[in-house]
C-alpha cells in the first residue's frame, strides 16, 4: 500500500528524487502532472521518457492491468494529480458499450 491507494482525484506535492513507482509494481493509478517533471528510468538510471506539465500517463498500464515496466522518479518540485485505477475502471464499466469496445481495441493494439 502507498500514500495514493486511498485517494482519487487528489493533488500531491512531491519533492526531487522521490520514487513514484518501481518497475514490477502493480499499476493502480493514472497521473496528471500539474507542475514539474517525472522521469521514467531503466534499472541502470537511463531516461526512457520524461513527462512534463499537462502530461497524463498510466492509462495503458491501468487498463491492461500490467505492472509498471520501469521506475518513475520525480525531478524537482512536482505536483501530480492522482486518479485511482479502481475509480477509473468503475467509470469505464458504466460507459456505453461502443466506448468500452473502443478502449479495448486501443489497449489490444498498444499491448
C-alpha positions in Angstrom: 0.0 0.0 0.0 1.2 3.5 -0.7 0.1 7.1 0.0 -2.1 7.2 -3.1 -4.1 4.0 -2.5 -6.9 5.7 -0.6 -7.1 8.7 -2.9 -8.8 9.7 -6.1 -8.5 12.9 -8.0 -6.3 14.5 -5.4 -3.1 16.5 -6.0 0.1 15.7 -4.2 3.2 17.7 -3.9 6.3 15.6 -4.5 10.0 16.5 -4.0 13.1 16.0 -6.1 14.3 12.4 -6.1 11.1 10.8 -4.8 10.1 7.5 -6.4 6.5 7.5 -7.7 6.6 3.7 -8.5 9.1 1.0 -9.3 9.3 -1.5 -12.2 7.1 -4.5 -11.5 4.7 -2.8 -9.1 1.0 -3.0 -9.9 -0.3 -0.1 -12.0 -3.1 1.2 -9.7 -3.1 4.9 -10.6 -3.2 7.3 -13.5 -1.2 10.5 -13.1 -1.6 14.1 -14.4 1.4 16.3 -13.9 0.2 19.8 -12.8 3.7 21.2 -12.3 7.2 19.8 -12.6 8.7 16.7 -14.2 8.7 12.9 -13.9 11.4 10.7 -15.5 10.7 7.1 -16.4 14.0 5.3 -15.9 15.6 2.0 -16.7 17.1 -0.2 -14.0 20.5 1.5 -14.6 19.1 5.0 -14.5 18.8 5.9 -18.2 15.8 8.1 -19.0 13.3 6.3 -21.2 10.7 9.1 -21.2 10.1 12.5 -19.5 6.6 13.7 -18.6 6.0 17.4 -18.1 3.3 19.8 -17.0 0.0 18.8 -18.5 1.0 15.2 -19.4 -1.3 12.4 -18.4 0.2 8.9 -18.1 -0.5 5.4 -16.8 -3.7 4.7 -18.9 -2.3 1.8 -20.9 -0.9 0.1 -17.8 -4.0 0.6 -15.7 -6.4 -0.5 -18.5 -4.3 -3.6 -19.4 -3.7 -4.4 -15.7 0.0 -4.7 -16.4 2.7 -3.8 -13.9 4.8 -0.7 -14.4 7.6 -1.6 -16.9 10.0 0.9 -15.4 10.6 3.2 -12.5 9.2 6.8 -12.2 11.3 9.4 -10.4 10.4 12.9 -9.5 12.6 15.7 -10.9 12.4 18.9 -9.0 9.3 20.1 -7.1 6.3 18.4 -8.8 2.6 18.4 -8.2 0.7 15.4 -9.5 -3.0 14.7 -9.6 -3.7 11.0 -8.8 -6.6 9.0 -10.2 -7.2 5.6 -8.8 -7.4 2.7 -11.2 -10.4 1.3 -9.4 -12.4 4.5 -9.8 -11.4 4.8 -13.5 -12.3 1.2 -14.2 -15.7 1.6 -12.4 -16.5 4.6 -14.7 -15.4 2.7 -17.8 -17.8 -0.1 -16.8 -20.7 2.3 -16.9 -19.8 3.7 -20.4 -21.8 2.8 -23.4 -20.6 -0.5 -25.0 -19.2 1.3 -28.1 -16.9 3.4 -25.9 -15.7 0.3 -23.9 -15.1 -1.6 -27.1 -13.1 1.3 -28.5 -10.9 1.4 -25.3 -10.4 -2.4 -25.5 -9.4 -2.1 -29.2 -6.9 0.7 -28.4 -5.4 -1.3 -25.5 -5.1 -4.5 -27.5 -3.2 -2.6 -30.2 -1.0 -0.9 -27.6 0.0 -4.1 -25.8 
